[in-house]
Amino acid sequence: MIAVAPVLIFVPLILWRFRYRNQRARYLPDWEYSAPLEIVMWGVPAAIIVALSTMLWHSTKALDPYRPLVSDQPPLNVQVVGLDWKWLFLYPEQGIATVGELAFPAGRPVALTLTSDTVMQSFLISALAGQIYVMPGMTTKLQLLADAPGRFEGENTQFNGTGFVHQKFPAIAMTDTDFDAWVNSVKSDGIVLDDSSYGVLAAPSTEAEAHQILATSSMPDNALYFSPTQPDLFSAITHRYHQGRPIPPNAQPGSAAFAPPRAEDTPKPAAETETPQ
């Protein structure tokens, strides 16, 4: 209104003041400059821009997705990989991974490191954190925290093909005790996340379709559990886009020509020994 009100007020007044029949209006054909008018006309918009820019800068800094959340607890680190049409969640400290379910303790910050192993996607848990894009070969970060236990919806908001509508997952905030029990359940019920199982996940499919191929009877109906996992899987996914050469279509997740590795093609060690727990 600071910029609009003077226009709404003074335009009618000027038209009335300098109407044709008003003989008292001064005619100034050589007038071209007024310092007070210039200051007002340029100063007021400039002041508005400065004020809005300052507010925007402070808000952007406060909502920086890379900025750790203030808490007396250390953050839970989770690595997120966008696939067609599912999200893979890696818990490097726990040595587990999930598809179709993101669990974390309530009251504890969660530090997400995200990338994509296919087309660009957009990660969003609207009740807990803002939207952030992920791209292959690049990483980004997002921080979130749930004040209390609850169940929230996460999704991909960037259209990426026929399975886009199914790329949703529950984000579950638990008590510390329930989270520890959940981690133990994933470890006991999960399957190994190796090149073969990751190849199934990397093929274009929804979580339900991947579930039919990989799930065991002990897993939930709407989630996949993996344990153990490759410790360097996330870095391997991002770094293979930085080899200085194009990735062939048969090795590019999301490609129609993608051919996931078969289990029989994976070399096995000559002898396996059981490690006491």
C-alpha positions as CSV (number, residue, x, y, z in Angstrom):
1,M,0.0,0.0,0.0
2,I,3.0,2.3,0.5
3,A,3.6,2.1,-3.2
4,V,0.0,1.8,-4.4
5,A,-1.9,4.3,-2.2
6,P,-0.1,7.4,-3.6
7,V,-1.0,6.3,-7.1
8,L,-4.7,5.7,-6.3
9,I,-4.8,9.1,-4.4
10,F,-2.8,11.4,-6.6
11,V,-3.8,10.3,-10.1
12,P,-7.4,11.4,-9.6
13,L,-6.2,14.6,-7.8
14,I,-3.8,15.5,-10.7
15,L,-6.6,14.8,-13.3
16,W,-8.9,17.0,-11.4
17,R,-6.4,19.8,-10.8
18,F,-5.2,20.0,-14.4
19,R,-8.6,19.5,-16.0
20,Y,-9.3,21.6,-19.2
21,R,-11.7,24.0,-17.5
22,N,-9.5,24.8,-14.5
23,Q,-8.0,28.2,-15.4
24,R,-6.1,28.5,-12.1
25,A,-3.8,25.5,-12.8
26,R,-0.3,26.7,-13.4
27,Y,1.2,25.8,-16.8
28,L,4.9,24.9,-16.5
29,P,6.2,23.8,-19.9
30,D,9.8,24.0,-19.0
31,W,9.6,22.1,-15.7
32,E,11.5,18.8,-15.7
33,Y,13.0,18.0,-12.3
34,S,12.1,18.1,-8.6
35,A,14.5,16.7,-6.0
36,P,11.8,16.0,-3.4
37,L,9.7,14.1,-5.9
38,E,12.7,12.1,-7.1
39,I,13.7,11.2,-3.6
40,V,10.1,10.0,-2.8
41,M,9.6,8.1,-6.0
42,W,12.9,6.3,-5.9
43,G,13.5,6.2,-2.1
44,V,10.3,4.6,-1.1
45,P,10.6,1.6,-3.5
46,A,14.2,1.3,-2.6
47,A,13.4,1.2,1.1
48,I,10.8,-1.5,0.5
49,I,13.2,-3.6,-1.4
50,V,15.9,-3.2,1.3
51,A,13.4,-4.2,4.0
52,L,12.0,-7.2,2.1
53,S,15.5,-8.4,1.2
54,T,16.6,-8.2,4.8
55,M,13.6,-10.3,5.9
56,L,14.3,-12.8,3.1
57,W,18.0,-13.1,4.0
58,H,17.2,-13.8,7.7
59,S,14.4,-16.3,6.8
60,T,16.6,-18.1,4.3
61,K,19.5,-18.3,6.8
62,A,17.2,-19.6,9.5
63,L,15.7,-22.3,7.1
64,D,19.0,-23.4,5.6
65,P,18.6,-27.1,5.0
66,Y,22.3,-27.6,5.7
67,R,22.1,-25.9,9.1
68,P,22.1,-28.5,11.9
69,L,19.2,-28.3,14.3
70,V,19.9,-27.2,17.9
71,S,19.6,-30.2,20.2
72,D,21.4,-31.8,23.2
73,Q,21.3,-35.1,21.3
74,P,23.6,-36.1,18.4
75,P,21.8,-36.3,15.1
76,L,20.9,-39.6,13.5
77,N,22.6,-39.9,10.1
78,V,20.5,-41.3,7.3
79,Q,21.6,-41.5,3.6
80,V,18.8,-41.3,1.1
81,V,18.9,-42.5,-2.5
82,G,16.1,-41.7,-5.0
83,L,15.2,-44.5,-7.4
84,D,12.4,-45.2,-9.8
85,W,9.9,-45.3,-8.0
86,K,11.0,-45.7,-4.4
87,W,13.4,-44.2,-1.8
88,L,16.2,-46.2,-0.3
89,F,17.2,-45.2,3.2
90,L,20.7,-46.2,4.5
91,Y,21.6,-46.1,8.2
92,P,25.4,-46.2,8.1
93,E,25.9,-46.2,11.8
94,Q,23.4,-49.0,12.3
95,G,24.5,-51.0,9.2
96,I,20.9,-51.4,8.0
97,A,18.8,-50.1,5.1
98,T,15.1,-49.8,4.3
99,V,12.8,-49.2,1.4
100,G,9.2,-47.9,2.0
101,E,9.8,-46.9,5.6
102,L,11.8,-44.2,7.4
103,A,12.0,-44.6,11.1
104,F,13.8,-42.3,13.7
105,P,13.6,-41.4,17.3
106,A,11.3,-38.6,18.3
107,G,13.1,-35.6,19.9
108,R,16.4,-36.4,18.1
109,P,17.6,-34.5,15.0
110,V,17.8,-36.5,11.8
111,A,20.6,-35.4,9.4
112,L,19.7,-36.6,5.9
113,T,22.2,-36.7,3.1
114,L,20.5,-37.2,-0.2
115,T,21.2,-38.1,-3.9
116,S,19.5,-39.7,-6.8
117,D,20.6,-42.7,-8.9
118,T,18.1,-41.9,-11.7
119,V,16.4,-38.7,-12.8
120,M,16.0,-35.6,-10.7
121,Q,13.5,-36.0,-7.9
122,S,12.2,-33.9,-5.0
123,F,12.1,-35.2,-1.4
124,L,9.4,-33.9,0.9
125,I,8.1,-34.7,4.4
126,S,5.7,-31.8,4.6
127,A,5.0,-32.0,8.3
128,L,8.7,-32.1,9.3
129,A,10.9,-30.5,6.7
130,G,10.9,-28.5,3.5
131,Q,11.2,-29.8,-0.1
132,I,14.6,-30.4,-1.5
133,Y,15.7,-31.6,-4.9
134,V,18.1,-34.5,-5.5
135,M,20.2,-35.1,-8.7
136,P,22.4,-38.0,-9.8
137,G,26.1,-37.5,-9.0
138,M,25.3,-34.7,-6.5
139,T,24.5,-34.7,-2.8
140,T,22.4,-32.3,-0.7
141,K,21.4,-32.2,2.9
142,L,18.2,-31.8,4.9
143,Q,17.5,-31.6,8.7
144,L,14.4,-32.7,10.4
145,L,13.1,-33.3,13.9
146,A,9.8,-34.7,15.3
147,D,8.8,-33.3,18.7
148,A,6.8,-36.4,19.6
149,P,6.1,-39.9,18.3
150,G,3.9,-39.9,15.2
151,R,3.5,-41.0,11.6
152,F,4.0,-38.6,8.7
153,E,3.8,-38.9,5.0
154,G,6.9,-38.6,2.8
155,E,6.9,-38.4,-1.0
156,N,8.5,-37.5,-4.2
157,T,7.0,-34.3,-5.7
158,Q,8.9,-34.3,-9.0
159,F,7.1,-36.2,-11.7
160,N,9.3,-39.1,-12.9
161,G,7.2,-41.5,-14.8
162,T,4.3,-44.0,-14.4
163,G,5.1,-45.0,-10.8
164,F,5.4,-41.5,-9.6
165,V,2.1,-41.6,-7.7
166,H,3.3,-44.6,-5.7
167,Q,6.6,-43.1,-4.5
168,K,5.4,-42.4,-1.0
169,F,6.6,-43.7,2.3
170,P,5.7,-43.3,6.0
171,A,8.1,-41.4,8.2
172,I,7.7,-42.8,11.7
173,A,8.9,-41.0,14.8
174,M,9.4,-43.5,17.7
175,T,10.4,-43.5,21.3
176,D,14.1,-44.4,21.8
177,T,13.1,-47.9,23.0
178,D,10.9,-48.5,20.0
179,F,13.6,-47.3,17.7
180,D,16.2,-49.7,19.2
181,A,13.7,-52.5,18.8
182,W,13.0,-51.5,15.2
183,V,16.7,-51.5,14.4
184,N,17.0,-55.0,15.9
185,S,14.0,-56.1,13.8
186,V,15.6,-54.8,10.6
187,K,18.8,-56.6,11.4
188,S,17.2,-59.9,12.1
189,D,14.6,-59.8,9.3
190,G,16.6,-58.0,6.6
191,I,18.4,-59.5,3.6
192,V,21.9,-58.6,2.4
193,L,22.1,-55.4,0.4
194,D,24.6,-56.3,-2.3
195,D,25.0,-55.6,-6.0
196,S,22.3,-58.1,-6.9
197,S,19.6,-56.9,-4.5
198,Y,20.5,-53.2,-5.3
199,G,20.1,-54.0,-8.9
200,V,16.6,-55.1,-8.3
201,L,15.9,-51.9,-6.5
202,A,17.5,-49.8,-9.2
203,A,15.3,-51.3,-11.9
204,P,12.2,-49.2,-12.6
205,S,9.6,-50.5,-10.2
206,T,7.4,-49.4,-7.3
207,E,8.1,-50.5,-3.7
208,A,5.3,-53.0,-3.9
209,E,6.8,-54.6,-7.1
210,A,10.3,-54.8,-5.6
211,H,8.7,-56.2,-2.4
212,Q,7.3,-59.1,-4.4
213,I,10.8,-60.0,-5.6
214,L,13.0,-59.4,-2.5
215,A,10.7,-59.6,0.6
216,T,10.8,-62.5,3.0
217,S,7.9,-63.7,5.1
218,S,9.2,-61.9,8.2
219,M,9.2,-58.4,6.6
220,P,6.2,-56.1,6.8
221,D,3.9,-55.9,3.8
222,N,4.8,-52.4,2.9
223,A,8.6,-52.2,3.5
224,L,11.8,-53.9,2.6
225,Y,14.6,-54.5,5.2
226,F,18.3,-54.9,4.5
227,S,21.1,-56.0,6.7
228,P,24.1,-56.0,6.4
229,T,24.8,-53.3,3.9
230,Q,27.8,-52.1,1.9
231,P,29.4,-49.4,4.0
232,D,30.5,-47.4,0.9
233,L,27.3,-47.9,-1.1
234,F,26.2,-44.2,-1.0
235,S,29.6,-42.9,-2.0
236,A,29.8,-45.5,-4.7
237,I,26.5,-44.4,-6.1
238,T,27.4,-40.7,-6.3
239,H,31.0,-41.2,-7.5
240,R,30.3,-43.4,-10.5
241,Y,28.8,-40.3,-12.1
242,H,32.2,-38.6,-11.9
243,Q,34.3,-41.1,-13.9
244,G,34.7,-38.7,-16.9
245,R,32.7,-40.9,-19.2
246,P,29.0,-41.5,-19.9
247,I,27.3,-44.4,-18.0
248,P,26.0,-47.0,-20.6
249,P,22.2,-47.3,-20.6
250,N,22.4,-50.9,-19.4
251,A,24.2,-49.7,-16.2
252,Q,22.0,-46.6,-15.7
253,P,19.1,-47.1,-13.2
254,G,15.9,-45.7,-14.6
255,S,16.9,-46.4,-18.1
256,A,14.7,-48.7,-20.2
257,A,17.8,-50.7,-21.1
258,F,18.9,-51.1,-17.5
259,A,20.0,-54.7,-16.9
260,P,20.5,-55.3,-13.1
261,P,23.3,-57.8,-12.2
262,R,22.1,-61.3,-11.5
263,A,23.0,-63.1,-8.3
264,E,24.9,-65.8,-10.2
265,D,27.1,-63.1,-11.8
266,T,28.3,-61.9,-8.4
267,P,31.6,-63.4,-7.4
268,K,31.5,-65.2,-4.1
269,P,34.4,-65.7,-1.7
270,A,36.2,-69.0,-1.7
271,A,35.4,-69.8,1.9
272,E,33.1,-68.2,4.4
273,T,33.6,-68.3,8.1
274,E,31.1,-67.6,10.7
275,T,32.0,-64.7,13.1
276,P,30.8,-65.1,16.7
277,Q,28.4,-62.3,17.7
